[in-house]
Amino acid sequence: KLSAFYLNNGYISAQVGDPVVTHDDEWISITIPVTEGKQFRTGTVKITGDSLAVPHEKLMEKLTIVQKDYFDREAIMRDIDFLTEACNNEGFAYASVIPQTVPREREQEVDVTYVIEKGPLVYISRIAITGNTSTRDKVIRRELDVAEGDLYNRGNIKSSYAALNRL
């Protein structure tokens, strides 16, 4: 948790040592050695790789890391999920987003580049409904935002799942 705290607050070279436990008759003391290093700000942020229907400039506006003053590993993880979902919603189920971070020691900044690799388009071939004993399949299918033959869309699958749970 300490390492994550430091990485989420710009200390990219922070090192957390092993705890040292000492005790006497009344108290137990735990000392955790920490070497912070320098605090790094977020430098330039870019999106490269495969293009999507949504331009990279529009995607950049919604990234979390560009709104942060200091480098934040957790923001990078949220951005990866956001960019992956953007690819998934266009039918690229096996898309990957690879963050590349380049620290610049002199300026104390970290440049971040997200590389998008879409992969092949994926279509939904068959929707199997199992375990249903109380209603007709067509009642369940009309709640779905996806149909057989459609392009994979993560957003539609999530909303279909929510609709089925409400049903």
C-alpha positions as CSV (number, residue, x, y, z in Angstrom):
1,K,0.0,0.0,0.0
2,L,2.9,2.4,0.7
3,S,4.4,1.7,-2.7
4,A,1.1,2.3,-4.4
5,F,0.6,5.5,-2.5
6,Y,4.0,6.9,-3.6
7,L,3.5,5.7,-7.2
8,N,0.1,7.4,-7.3
9,N,1.6,10.7,-6.1
10,G,4.5,11.1,-8.5
11,Y,7.3,9.3,-6.7
12,I,8.3,6.9,-9.5
13,S,11.5,5.8,-7.8
14,A,10.2,5.4,-4.3
15,Q,11.5,2.4,-2.4
16,V,9.8,0.9,0.6
17,G,12.0,-1.4,2.7
18,D,11.2,-4.3,4.9
19,P,9.6,-3.3,8.3
20,V,11.8,-3.5,11.4
21,V,9.9,-4.6,14.5
22,T,11.3,-3.8,18.0
23,H,9.6,-4.3,21.3
24,D,10.1,-3.6,25.0
25,D,8.0,-4.4,28.1
26,E,5.1,-2.1,27.1
27,W,5.3,-1.3,23.4
28,I,5.9,-2.7,20.0
29,S,7.5,-0.3,17.4
30,I,7.3,-0.9,13.7
31,T,9.7,1.1,11.5
32,I,9.3,1.1,7.7
33,P,12.2,2.7,5.9
34,V,11.1,4.7,2.8
35,T,13.3,6.4,0.2
36,E,11.0,8.8,-1.7
37,G,13.2,10.1,-4.4
38,K,12.1,13.0,-6.5
39,Q,8.4,13.8,-7.2
40,F,7.6,13.8,-11.0
41,R,5.0,15.7,-12.8
42,T,3.0,14.5,-15.8
43,G,4.8,15.5,-19.0
44,T,3.5,15.1,-22.5
45,V,0.7,12.6,-23.1
46,K,0.1,11.1,-26.5
47,I,-2.0,8.3,-28.1
48,T,-0.4,6.4,-31.0
49,G,-1.0,3.2,-32.8
50,D,-4.2,2.2,-34.6
51,S,-6.9,4.8,-35.2
52,L,-10.5,4.5,-34.1
53,A,-13.7,6.1,-35.3
54,V,-13.3,8.6,-32.5
55,P,-10.2,10.8,-33.2
56,H,-7.3,10.6,-30.8
57,E,-7.8,14.2,-29.9
58,K,-11.3,13.5,-28.6
59,L,-10.0,10.6,-26.6
60,M,-7.2,12.7,-25.2
61,E,-9.8,15.1,-23.7
62,K,-11.3,12.3,-21.6
63,L,-8.0,10.8,-20.2
64,T,-7.5,11.0,-16.5
65,I,-3.7,11.5,-16.5
66,V,-3.9,14.8,-18.4
67,Q,-6.0,16.3,-15.5
68,K,-3.3,15.3,-12.9
69,D,-0.5,17.6,-11.8
70,Y,1.7,14.7,-10.7
71,F,2.3,11.3,-12.3
72,D,-0.3,8.9,-11.1
73,R,-0.1,5.1,-11.8
74,E,-3.8,4.6,-10.9
75,A,-4.8,7.2,-13.5
76,I,-2.8,5.3,-16.1
77,M,-4.7,2.2,-15.2
78,R,-8.1,4.0,-15.5
79,D,-7.0,5.4,-18.9
80,I,-6.0,2.0,-20.2
81,D,-9.5,0.7,-19.3
82,F,-11.1,3.7,-20.9
83,L,-9.2,3.3,-24.2
84,T,-9.7,-0.4,-24.2
85,E,-13.4,0.1,-23.8
86,A,-13.4,2.6,-26.7
87,C,-11.8,-0.1,-28.9
88,N,-14.2,-2.8,-27.6
89,N,-17.2,-0.6,-28.4
90,E,-16.1,-0.5,-32.1
91,G,-16.0,-4.3,-32.3
92,F,-12.3,-4.9,-31.4
93,A,-12.7,-7.4,-28.5
94,Y,-9.0,-8.3,-28.3
95,A,-7.7,-4.7,-28.4
96,S,-4.8,-3.9,-26.2
97,V,-3.5,-0.6,-24.9
98,I,0.1,-0.5,-23.9
99,P,1.3,2.5,-21.8
100,Q,4.9,3.6,-22.4
101,T,6.4,5.9,-19.7
102,V,9.6,7.8,-20.3
103,P,10.9,9.7,-17.2
104,R,12.9,12.9,-17.9
105,E,15.1,13.4,-14.8
106,R,16.2,16.9,-15.6
107,E,12.7,18.3,-15.9
108,Q,11.3,15.9,-13.3
109,E,8.5,14.9,-15.7
110,V,7.2,11.6,-17.1
111,D,6.0,11.4,-20.7
112,V,3.2,8.9,-21.3
113,T,2.3,7.4,-24.6
114,Y,-0.6,5.0,-25.0
115,V,-0.1,2.6,-27.9
116,I,-3.4,1.2,-29.3
117,E,-3.4,-2.2,-31.0
118,K,-7.0,-3.0,-32.1
119,G,-6.6,-6.6,-33.3
120,P,-9.3,-8.3,-35.5
121,L,-13.0,-7.3,-35.5
122,V,-15.2,-9.7,-33.5
123,Y,-18.8,-10.6,-34.3
124,I,-21.3,-12.2,-32.0
125,S,-22.1,-15.6,-33.6
126,R,-24.6,-17.1,-31.2
127,I,-26.4,-16.1,-28.0
128,A,-27.4,-19.2,-25.9
129,I,-29.9,-18.8,-23.2
130,T,-29.7,-21.5,-20.5
131,G,-31.4,-22.0,-17.1
132,N,-34.6,-20.3,-18.1
133,T,-37.6,-22.2,-17.0
134,S,-40.2,-19.5,-16.3
135,T,-40.4,-17.4,-19.4
136,R,-40.0,-17.5,-23.2
137,D,-36.6,-16.9,-24.7
138,K,-38.0,-14.1,-26.8
139,V,-38.8,-12.1,-23.7
140,I,-35.1,-12.4,-22.6
141,R,-33.8,-11.6,-26.1
142,R,-35.9,-8.4,-26.4
143,E,-34.0,-7.1,-23.3
144,L,-30.7,-7.5,-25.0
145,D,-28.9,-4.7,-26.7
146,V,-26.9,-7.2,-28.8
147,A,-28.0,-9.7,-31.4
148,E,-26.4,-12.5,-33.2
149,G,-24.3,-11.2,-36.1
150,D,-23.6,-7.8,-34.4
151,L,-20.2,-6.5,-33.9
152,Y,-18.8,-7.0,-30.4
153,N,-19.7,-3.9,-28.2
154,R,-18.6,-3.9,-24.6
155,G,-21.1,-1.1,-23.7
156,N,-24.0,-2.9,-25.2
157,I,-23.1,-6.2,-23.4
158,K,-22.9,-4.3,-20.1
159,S,-26.3,-2.7,-20.6
160,S,-27.8,-6.0,-21.7
161,Y,-26.5,-7.6,-18.5
162,A,-28.0,-4.8,-16.4
163,A,-31.3,-5.1,-18.2
164,L,-31.4,-8.9,-17.6
165,N,-30.7,-8.3,-13.9
166,R,-33.6,-5.8,-13.7
167,L,-35.9,-8.3,-15.4
